Amino acid sequence: MRKSTVAVALLLLSCSVANGQFLMDMIDTTKDLGKGMLGMYQRFNHIQFSGYMQPQFQVAESKGAGGNIYAGGSFPSNTNNRFRLRRGRVRIDYAHFNKLNKPQFQFVFQFDGTEQGVNIRDFWGRYWENKWELFSFTTGMFARPFGWEINLSSSNRETPERGRMSQTLMKTERDLGFMTSLEKRNAKSGLFKYIKVDAGVFNGQGLAGSTEYDSYKDFIGQIVVKPVSLSKTVSIGGGASILQGKLLQSNKYRYTYDDSKGAMVADSSHGGGAAPRQYRGVNAQVSLKHGWGKTQWRAEYWTGTQSAGEFATETPPTTLTEPMYVRKFNGAFFYFIQDILTPNTQFLLKYDWYDPNTDVKGKEIGVPQSKLTQADICYNTWGVGVLQHLNSHVKVTLFYDIVHNELTSLPPYDVDAKDNILTLRAQFSF
C-alpha cells in the first residue's frame, strides 16, 4: 500500500478539531495551534479535514420576528419558532512543504450545507516565500481582511451571529480577490513577533452578488497587533482597518442628505460615475486571568460612507439601475465574556449598534418628502447568554437578542418592533 494512502487513512481515523480561531490564519509555528497544524500536515501527507455543524432552535417575540433577519435569517410571516441547521461546514486543507519543511503553498476548500442548500464558503490558494519567511500571497474566495469580528470564525465565536453592521456592510464576509500578507514566521522576538499586515484588492460584492458587475475594486487593508502579555494575567491586542472602494452608478441621480432641507436631495450630475464606499475601523481586545477564570473584553468601531439603495444599505444594491443613496454611518460591537470558574462555562454579554445615517435621527425619518426610509433607522442590540462546552467537540449556547430600533415617523417603526429572538444552539465539530 502506498505511503500516501496510509497517511490519508490514518488521518480520517484520527482527525480532531482543526479549525483555527480566525478565518485566514497562517501557519504560525510560534503558537500551539500552528505547531499542531504543522505536525498534522507533515505527518499526514499535508492533508487536513475539519468541519462543524450548528443545529438550533429559535423562538421569536412575534410572528415574522418584526423583520429581523440578523439572528440567522428571516422568519416566515406566520412563524415565531423554528428548528434550523444554521451552518454545516466541511473544510479541506492541503499544504506542501519543501525539503527544509518550510511551507510553500496551501490550498483550501470549504462548503456550507444547510436545509436551504449547499454553497462554497472558501476556495483559495496561498503561496509562501521562504527567503525572508515574511510574505505570503493569497488569491481566490476568502474572508475580507477587515476588523476583528469579520475574521473570527463562526465555529469559535461565542455569540451565535455577527453584529448587524457586519452582516449589512460585509454580507457573507468573503469576497473574490488577491491579498498580500506580511507576517514573520517563527519570530521569537522583535516587532514582527506582534505585527501582521494584510492588503488586498477585491471585486466588492462578495458572495452576495452573482458576478462582478462593474470594473471598480475595493482596496482593503489592516494592521493587526497580536496579543501582547503585559503580565502573567493581562494581555492586550488590537488593530486598524481600511476599505476604500467604489460602486458603479448607472442611474444619473445620487441622493445625499441636505441639513437645511431636512431631506435626502437628488443630484443628477453623477450618471455613469462612481459612488463612494469607504470604511474605517479600529478594534481592541483585553484578557484578564484571575480566580474566577478568564475575563475578556472586546471593542470594535467602524465609521465611513456607504452607497446603497433607498430602502436598504447593503452592498450590492437591490438593483443596479436604482438611484444611489450616499449615507455617512457608524457602529460598534462590544463583547464581555466571563469564564465561570472553568473555561468550559462562559457568561456572554454583547452590545452592538448600527446607525446607517448619522445625519438624521428619530422622528426626522418618515417625514413626507424627506426621502428618509427604513434604511436610515439606527438599531441597538443587547445580547446575553451562556455557553457550555460539553467536551472538546461539542458545545451548547443559549442566547437572547434584545433589539431596539429608534422611534421614527415611519410606521411601523413609530414603535419598537417585537423582534427579540431566543436561540438554543448545539455545535458539533471535528
WOPE-V642060 format. One record per residue. N is the residue number from 1. RES is the residue in three letters. SS is DSSP state (h for helix, s for strand, l for the rest). PHI is phi as a letter, one per 30 degrees, with the letter a starting at -180 (NA if undefined). Layout:
n = (N:N)
res = (RES:RES)
ss = (SS:SS)
phi = (PHI:PHI)
//
This chain:
n = (1:2:3:4:5:6:7:8:9:10:11:12:13:14:15:16:17:18:19:20:21:22:23:24:25:26:27:28:29:30:31:32:33:34:35:36:37:38:39:40:41:42:43:44:45:46:47:48:49:50:51:52:53:54:55:56:57:58:59:60:61:62:63:64:65:66:67:68:69:70:71:72:73:74:75:76:77:78:79:80:81:82:83:84:85:86:87:88:89:90:91:92:93:94:95:96:97:98:99:100:101:102:103:104:105:106:107:108:109:110:111:112:113:114:115:116:117:118:119:120:121:122:123:124:125:126:127:128:129:130:131:132:133:134:135:136:137:138:139:140:141:142:143:144:145:146:147:148:149:150:151:152:153:154:155:156:157:158:159:160:161:162:163:164:165:166:167:168:169:170:171:172:173:174:175:176:177:178:179:180:181:182:183:184:185:186:187:188:189:190:191:192:193:194:195:196:197:198:199:200:201:202:203:204:205:206:207:208:209:210:211:212:213:214:215:216:217:218:219:220:221:222:223:224:225:226:227:228:229:230:231:232:233:234:235:236:237:238:239:240:241:242:243:244:245:246:247:248:249:250:251:252:253:254:255:256:257:258:259:260:261:262:263:264:265:266:267:268:269:270:271:272:273:274:275:276:277:278:279:280:281:282:283:284:285:286:287:288:289:290:291:292:293:294:295:296:297:298:299:300:301:302:303:304:305:306:307:308:309:310:311:312:313:314:315:316:317:318:319:320:321:322:323:324:325:326:327:328:329:330:331:332:333:334:335:336:337:338:339:340:341:342:343:344:345:346:347:348:349:350:351:352:353:354:355:356:357:358:359:360:361:362:363:364:365:366:367:368:369:370:371:372:373:374:375:376:377:378:379:380:381:382:383:384:385:386:387:388:389:390:391:392:393:394:395:396:397:398:399:400:401:402:403:404:405:406:407:408:409:410:411:412:413:414:415:416:417:418:419:420:421:422:423:424:425:426:427:428:429:430)
res = (MET:ARG:LYS:SER:THR:VAL:ALA:VAL:ALA:LEU:LEU:LEU:LEU:SER:CYS:SER:VAL:ALA:ASN:GLY:GLN:PHE:LEU:MET:ASP:MET:ILE:ASP:THR:THR:LYS:ASP:LEU:GLY:LYS:GLY:MET:LEU:GLY:MET:TYR:GLN:ARG:PHE:ASN:HIS:ILE:GLN:PHE:SER:GLY:TYR:MET:GLN:PRO:GLN:PHE:GLN:VAL:ALA:GLU:SER:LYS:GLY:ALA:GLY:GLY:ASN:ILE:TYR:ALA:GLY:GLY:SER:PHE:PRO:SER:ASN:THR:ASN:ASN:ARG:PHE:ARG:LEU:ARG:ARG:GLY:ARG:VAL:ARG:ILE:ASP:TYR:ALA:HIS:PHE:ASN:LYS:LEU:ASN:LYS:PRO:GLN:PHE:GLN:PHE:VAL:PHE:GLN:PHE:ASP:GLY:THR:GLU:GLN:GLY:VAL:ASN:ILE:ARG:ASP:PHE:TRP:GLY:ARG:TYR:TRP:GLU:ASN:LYS:TRP:GLU:LEU:PHE:SER:PHE:THR:THR:GLY:MET:PHE:ALA:ARG:PRO:PHE:GLY:TRP:GLU:ILE:ASN:LEU:SER:SER:SER:ASN:ARG:GLU:THR:PRO:GLU:ARG:GLY:ARG:MET:SER:GLN:THR:LEU:MET:LYS:THR:GLU:ARG:ASP:LEU:GLY:PHE:MET:THR:SER:LEU:GLU:LYS:ARG:ASN:ALA:LYS:SER:GLY:LEU:PHE:LYS:TYR:ILE:LYS:VAL:ASP:ALA:GLY:VAL:PHE:ASN:GLY:GLN:GLY:LEU:ALA:GLY:SER:THR:GLU:TYR:ASP:SER:TYR:LYS:ASP:PHE:ILE:GLY:GLN:ILE:VAL:VAL:LYS:PRO:VAL:SER:LEU:SER:LYS:THR:VAL:SER:ILE:GLY:GLY:GLY:ALA:SER:ILE:LEU:GLN:GLY:LYS:LEU:LEU:GLN:SER:ASN:LYS:TYR:ARG:TYR:THR:TYR:ASP:ASP:SER:LYS:GLY:ALA:MET:VAL:ALA:ASP:SER:SER:HIS:GLY:GLY:GLY:ALA:ALA:PRO:ARG:GLN:TYR:ARG:GLY:VAL:ASN:ALA:GLN:VAL:SER:LEU:LYS:HIS:GLY:TRP:GLY:LYS:THR:GLN:TRP:ARG:ALA:GLU:TYR:TRP:THR:GLY:THR:GLN:SER:ALA:GLY:GLU:PHE:ALA:THR:GLU:THR:PRO:PRO:THR:THR:LEU:THR:GLU:PRO:MET:TYR:VAL:ARG:LYS:PHE:ASN:GLY:ALA:PHE:PHE:TYR:PHE:ILE:GLN:ASP:ILE:LEU:THR:PRO:ASN:THR:GLN:PHE:LEU:LEU:LYS:TYR:ASP:TRP:TYR:ASP:PRO:ASN:THR:ASP:VAL:LYS:GLY:LYS:GLU:ILE:GLY:VAL:PRO:GLN:SER:LYS:LEU:THR:GLN:ALA:ASP:ILE:CYS:TYR:ASN:THR:TRP:GLY:VAL:GLY:VAL:LEU:GLN:HIS:LEU:ASN:SER:HIS:VAL:LYS:VAL:THR:LEU:PHE:TYR:ASP:ILE:VAL:HIS:ASN:GLU:LEU:THR:SER:LEU:PRO:PRO:TYR:ASP:VAL:ASP:ALA:LYS:ASP:ASN:ILE:LEU:THR:LEU:ARG:ALA:GLN:PHE:SER:PHE)
ss = (l:l:h:h:h:h:h:h:h:h:h:h:h:h:l:l:l:l:l:l:l:s:l:l:l:l:l:l:l:l:l:h:h:h:h:h:h:h:h:h:h:h:h:l:l:l:s:s:s:s:s:s:s:s:s:s:s:s:s:s:l:l:h:h:h:h:h:l:l:l:l:l:l:l:l:l:l:l:l:l:s:s:s:s:s:s:s:s:s:s:s:s:s:s:s:s:s:l:l:l:l:l:s:s:s:s:s:s:s:s:s:s:s:s:l:l:s:s:s:s:s:s:s:s:s:s:s:s:l:l:l:l:l:l:s:s:s:s:s:s:s:s:s:l:l:l:l:l:l:l:l:s:l:l:l:l:l:l:l:l:l:l:l:h:h:h:h:h:h:l:l:l:l:s:s:s:s:s:s:s:s:s:l:l:l:l:l:l:l:l:h:h:h:l:s:s:s:s:s:s:s:s:l:l:l:h:h:h:l:l:l:l:l:l:l:l:l:s:s:s:s:s:s:s:s:s:s:s:s:l:l:l:l:s:s:s:s:s:s:s:s:s:s:s:s:s:s:s:l:l:l:l:l:s:s:s:s:s:l:l:l:l:s:s:s:s:s:l:l:l:l:l:l:s:s:s:s:s:s:s:s:s:s:s:s:s:s:s:s:s:l:l:s:s:s:s:s:s:s:s:s:s:s:s:s:s:s:s:l:l:l:l:l:l:l:l:l:l:l:l:l:l:l:s:s:s:s:s:s:s:s:s:s:s:s:s:s:s:s:l:l:l:l:l:s:s:s:s:s:s:s:s:s:s:s:l:l:l:l:l:l:h:h:h:l:l:l:l:l:l:l:l:l:h:h:h:l:l:s:s:s:s:s:s:s:s:s:s:s:l:l:l:l:s:s:s:s:s:s:s:s:s:s:s:s:l:l:l:l:l:l:l:l:l:l:l:l:l:l:l:s:s:s:s:s:s:s:s:s:l)
phi = (NA:d:e:d:d:d:d:d:d:d:d:d:d:b:d:b:d:b:d:d:d:c:d:c:e:d:d:c:d:d:c:d:d:d:d:d:d:e:d:d:d:d:d:c:h:i:c:b:c:a:l:a:b:b:d:a:b:b:b:c:d:b:d:i:h:i:i:d:c:c:c:j:j:d:c:e:d:c:b:b:a:a:c:b:c:d:b:b:c:b:b:b:c:b:b:c:c:d:d:c:i:c:d:c:a:b:b:b:b:b:b:b:b:b:d:c:k:b:b:d:c:b:a:b:b:b:c:c:d:b:d:c:h:b:c:b:b:b:b:k:c:a:d:d:d:b:i:c:d:e:c:d:e:d:d:c:d:d:d:d:b:d:d:e:d:e:d:d:d:b:e:i:i:c:a:d:l:b:b:c:b:c:a:d:d:i:d:c:a:i:e:d:d:c:c:b:b:b:b:b:b:b:e:k:d:i:d:d:c:d:a:d:c:b:c:d:b:c:c:b:b:a:c:c:c:d:e:c:d:d:a:d:c:b:b:b:a:l:l:b:b:b:b:b:b:b:b:d:c:d:d:d:c:b:c:b:d:c:d:d:c:i:a:d:c:d:b:c:c:c:e:i:c:b:c:d:b:b:b:b:b:b:b:b:b:b:b:b:c:a:d:d:j:c:c:b:b:b:b:b:b:b:a:l:b:b:c:a:d:d:c:a:c:d:c:d:d:e:b:d:c:d:d:c:c:c:b:d:b:a:a:a:b:b:c:b:b:b:d:c:i:b:d:d:b:b:c:b:b:b:b:b:b:b:c:d:b:d:d:b:a:h:d:d:d:j:d:e:i:d:h:c:b:d:d:c:d:d:b:b:b:c:b:b:a:b:c:b:d:d:a:d:c:b:b:b:b:c:b:b:c:c:c:b:c:d:d:b:c:c:d:d:d:d:b:d:d:d:b:d:b:c:b:c:b:c:b:c:b:b)
//
